[in-house]
Amino acid sequence: MALLEVKNLTKNFGGLTAVGDVNLELGESELVGLIGPNGAGKTTLFNLLTGVYEPSEGTVTLAGDILNGLSTYKIAAAGLSRTFQNIRLFKNLTVLDNVLIAMGTRKKSRLFASFFRLPAYYKQEAEMKKEALELLAIFDLDVKQASLAKNLPYGEQRRLEIVRALATKPKILFLDEPAAGMNPQETAELTALIKQIQQQFNITILLIEHDMSLVMNVTERIYVLEYGRLIAHGTPDEIKNNKRVIEAYLGGEA
Ligand SMILES: Nc1ncnc2c1ncn2[C@@H]1O[C@H](COP(=O)(O)OP(=O)(O)OP(=O)(O)O)[C@@H](O)[C@H]1O
């Protein structure tokens, strides 16, 4: 059974079908791409998968459990985590606090211990900090732990977003254009990092990306959307040579 199963997923905004009858599956520890021209419905699909929108039709199932209708919080707790196209950090908090807050959403807060500042509270705090710094180190951000998020260069803010998403210990990570606005060197570094975290954490990743070289280099399979419909699905080589996909992209640029 697939880890995530999407069946006949549809989202209508008035008369516009932003996502229409989409079927897709994600297996354990797979790195899968989601591409398509501007306005194809990629972000809407992410919003459906993470509970931001309720589907007009269809189902999203995680390891056999239906997720439709659950709040974003419950879906995150079930193991689905994401980054946003527009960076959404706590800009006036430190890099470390940004990660600790994300971790806090998964820890069963021991209210009693935290209220009375019992030893268990300090132990948990110390463990979380250690874990946060280990995660930050993977992204070369541990040295910036005390910087305010708003003072990081753009590429580092994007990396911090991924750290925050990983801090919730997801089963599946949705990355919405993680390389947007990055220069070629930053993009190449990020490509290697995405591959690394998928293997190191053994998680499933669905990646929306406009940078074709990034998608083609790291993913095992790719889904292609156009006008809300899936028009192709296959390996990077199959997608590269797919006539329908080439037409969709050329049409978009014409
Ligand atoms: N909340 C909304 N209300 C109405 N229409 C919407 C809404 N969100 C998205 N749309 C429309 O749905 C379609 C799909 O948009 P979406 O942002 O999902 O595409 P996308 O593939 O992520 O595009 P891009 O690559 O430009 O980010 C577009 O026509 C968009 O205008």
The ligand as an SDF file (V2000), in Angstrom:
LIG
                    3D

 31 33  0  0  0  0  0  0  0  0999 V2000
   -7.9700   30.8250   -3.3660 N   0  0  0  0  0  0  0  0  0  0  0  0
   -8.1820   30.8630   -4.6780 C   0  0  0  0  0  0  0  0  0  0  0  0
   -9.3120   31.3980   -5.2030 N   0  0  0  0  0  0  0  0  0  0  0  0
   -9.5290   31.4110   -6.5260 C   0  0  0  0  0  0  0  0  0  0  0  0
   -8.6670   30.9190   -7.4360 N   0  0  0  0  0  0  0  0  0  0  0  0
   -7.5220   30.3740   -6.9880 C   0  0  0  0  0  0  0  0  0  0  0  0
   -7.2120   30.3230   -5.5870 C   0  0  0  0  0  0  0  0  0  0  0  0
   -5.9960   29.7200   -5.4450 N   0  0  0  0  0  0  0  0  0  0  0  0
   -5.5630   29.4250   -6.6900 C   0  0  0  0  0  0  0  0  0  0  0  0
   -6.4790   29.8170   -7.6160 N   0  0  0  0  0  0  0  0  0  0  0  0
   -6.3820   29.6250   -9.0700 C   0  0  0  0  0  0  0  0  0  0  0  0
   -6.1630   28.2410   -9.2770 O   0  0  0  0  0  0  0  0  0  0  0  0
   -5.2430   28.0360  -10.3610 C   0  0  0  0  0  0  0  0  0  0  0  0
   -4.0780   27.2230   -9.8760 C   0  0  0  0  0  0  0  0  0  0  0  0
   -3.2450   28.0470   -9.0510 O   0  0  0  0  0  0  0  0  0  0  0  0
   -1.9920   27.4880   -8.2600 P   0  0  0  0  0  0  0  0  0  0  0  0
   -1.4450   28.6190   -7.4700 O   0  0  0  0  0  0  0  0  0  0  0  0
   -2.3560   26.2490   -7.5400 O   0  0  0  0  0  0  0  0  0  0  0  0
   -1.0030   27.1240   -9.4510 O   0  0  0  0  0  0  0  0  0  0  0  0
    0.5420   26.7920   -9.4160 P   0  0  0  0  0  0  0  0  0  0  0  0
    0.7510   25.6480  -10.3450 O   0  0  0  0  0  0  0  0  0  0  0  0
    0.9930   26.6110   -8.0120 O   0  0  0  0  0  0  0  0  0  0  0  0
    1.1620   28.1160  -10.0370 O   0  0  0  0  0  0  0  0  0  0  0  0
    2.6180   28.7900   -9.8620 P   0  0  0  0  0  0  0  0  0  0  0  0
    3.5780   27.8770  -10.5110 O   0  0  0  0  0  0  0  0  0  0  0  0
    2.4620   30.0800  -10.6030 O   0  0  0  0  0  0  0  0  0  0  0  0
    2.8430   28.9630   -8.3850 O   0  0  0  0  0  0  0  0  0  0  0  0
   -4.8780   29.4100  -10.8790 C   0  0  0  0  0  0  0  0  0  0  0  0
   -5.7010   29.7060  -11.9680 O   0  0  0  0  0  0  0  0  0  0  0  0
   -5.1760   30.3080   -9.6920 C   0  0  0  0  0  0  0  0  0  0  0  0
   -5.4950   31.6110  -10.1190 O   0  0  0  0  0  0  0  0  0  0  0  0
  1  2  1  0
  2  3  1  0
  2  7  2  0
  3  4  2  0
  4  5  1  0
  5  6  2  0
  6  7  1  0
  6 10  1  0
  7  8  1  0
  8  9  2  0
  9 10  1  0
 10 11  1  0
 11 12  1  0
 11 30  1  0
 12 13  1  0
 13 14  1  0
 13 28  1  0
 14 15  1  0
 15 16  1  0
 16 17  2  0
 16 18  1  0
 16 19  1  0
 19 20  1  0
 20 21  2  0
 20 22  1  0
 20 23  1  0
 23 24  1  0
 24 25  2  0
 24 26  1  0
 24 27  1  0
 28 29  1  0
 28 30  1  0
 30 31  1  0
M  END
$$$$
